[in-house]
Amino acid sequence: MDAFETTIKGSKHQTILDSALENDVDAPYSCQGGACATCIGRLISGNTKMQQNHILTDEEIDDGLVLTCQALPLSNSIYIDYDDV
């Protein structure tokens, strides 16, 4: 997203991608099913849990990659970097 940075409010019952789109953030996505990898971001801070994952390896997840279309926030504050993937 070319160094674009914003703060949004979301719900712990809504994916990071859905929260971003609801707040008019032009986040990358395609299938919204956890299979295409278009929505991958790097979790810089906070915790998430992915509902589904058909593409990321355990090592990639350990390195902080998340599918934002599947990631629910577990922390009050989440920082995702779409450029560092």
Secondary structure as UniProt FT lines:
FT   TURN            2..3
FT   TURN            12..13
FT   HELIX           16..22
FT   TURN            23..24
FT   TURN            38..39
FT   STRAND          40..45
FT   STRAND          48..50
FT   HELIX           58..62
FT   TURN            63..64
FT   STRAND          65..67
FT   TURN            68..70
FT   STRAND          71..73
FT   STRAND          79..81
//
